[in-house]
Amino acid sequence: MTGVRGGGGEARTYLRIGGDVFTVYGDEVRGWSPRADDFRRGVSSSPWVYGSVEELFFALVNLCTAPRAEA
C-alpha cells in the first residue's frame, strides 16, 4: 500500500496486486472503496465500502485470482 498526497490536498492510496495497481479511496473513519463515488454521494451503505484497507486488499486479491468467468 502506498499513500500519496495530491496537489489539492487529498490523500490517494494505491494497492499493488500482482502487476496491477488500484487506486482506493477513503480513510479509517469512512471506510475504503475502489470507487470514489461511494464518498461523493453521501451513501453510507454502499456494497463497495470495506471497513479496513486490509479487507479491501483481500477482496481485490480474490477478484484478481478468480477465473475470468467467475470474476
PyMOL commands that set and color helices and strands:
alter all, ss='L'
color gray80, all
select helices_A, chain A and resi 37-40+53-65
alter helices_A, ss='H'
color red, helices_A
select strands_A, chain A and resi 2-5+11-17+20-27+31-33
alter strands_A, ss='S'
color yellow, strands_A
deselect
rebuild
show_as cartoon
